[in-house]
Amino acid sequence: MDDLTQCLYEFLMDRRMGDLWKDEKYKACSLAVETQEERVNSFLTSEQRKKLDQLLDKITEQECLEKTYLFQAVLELVRELNAIVRA
């Protein structure tokens, strides 16, 4: 991601995602995930918890990469549509 794209992505995350985090469905889903993680953790040994944390970290990293890629694809689509409109 170039500097401008990174700046736009950070702006989007900082300024435009607030509505998602306030959304009741999102809050309920997040709470369900946290509750389930706590439940699973309660049955695991410390070594198993460590492995689960590593897995969840990798899943989060994967999701971030997917979101970044999606953002770049949408931005490219906007550029293409803008070029079509101007033609």
C-alpha positions in Angstrom: 0.0 0.0 0.0 1.5 3.4 -0.9 1.5 6.3 1.5 -1.7 7.9 0.2 -3.6 4.7 0.2 -2.4 4.0 3.8 -3.5 7.5 4.9 -6.9 7.0 3.3 -7.3 3.6 5.0 -6.3 4.9 8.4 -8.7 7.8 8.0 -11.5 5.4 7.1 -10.7 3.2 10.2 -10.4 6.2 12.5 -13.2 8.4 11.3 -15.8 6.3 9.5 -15.9 3.0 11.3 -17.3 4.5 14.5 -20.9 3.8 13.4 -20.1 0.1 13.1 -18.7 -0.1 16.6 -21.8 1.6 17.9 -24.1 -0.8 16.0 -26.1 -3.1 18.3 -25.7 -6.2 16.1 -21.9 -5.6 16.1 -21.8 -5.2 19.8 -23.9 -8.3 20.3 -21.6 -10.3 18.0 -18.5 -9.0 19.7 -19.9 -9.9 23.1 -20.8 -13.4 21.9 -17.3 -13.9 20.6 -15.7 -12.8 23.9 -18.1 -15.0 25.9 -17.3 -18.0 23.7 -13.5 -17.3 24.0 -13.8 -17.1 27.8 -15.8 -20.4 27.9 -13.2 -22.2 25.7 -10.3 -20.7 27.7 -11.8 -22.0 31.0 -11.3 -25.6 29.8 -7.8 -25.2 28.5 -4.4 -25.6 30.1 -2.1 -22.6 30.0 -0.2 -24.1 27.1 -3.4 -24.7 25.2 -4.5 -21.1 26.0 -1.2 -19.9 24.6 -1.8 -21.9 21.4 -5.3 -20.6 21.1 -4.1 -17.0 21.5 -1.5 -17.6 18.8 -4.2 -19.0 16.5 -6.5 -16.0 17.2 -3.7 -13.6 16.5 -3.0 -15.2 13.1 -6.7 -15.2 12.3 -6.9 -11.4 13.2 -3.8 -10.8 11.0 -5.4 -12.7 8.1 -8.6 -10.6 8.5 -6.6 -7.4 8.5 -4.8 -8.4 5.3 -8.1 -9.3 3.7 -9.7 -5.9 4.7 -6.6 -4.0 3.4 -6.8 -5.9 0.1 -10.5 -5.2 -0.2 -10.0 -1.5 0.5 -7.3 -1.4 -2.2 -9.6 -3.2 -4.6 -12.5 -0.8 -3.9 -10.2 2.2 -4.3 -9.0 0.9 -7.7 -12.6 0.3 -8.7 -13.5 3.9 -7.8 -10.6 5.1 -9.9 -11.8 3.1 -12.9 -15.4 4.3 -12.5 -14.1 7.9 -12.2 -12.2 7.4 -15.5 -15.3 6.0 -17.2 -17.4 8.9 -16.0 -14.9 11.5 -17.2 -14.5 9.8 -20.7 
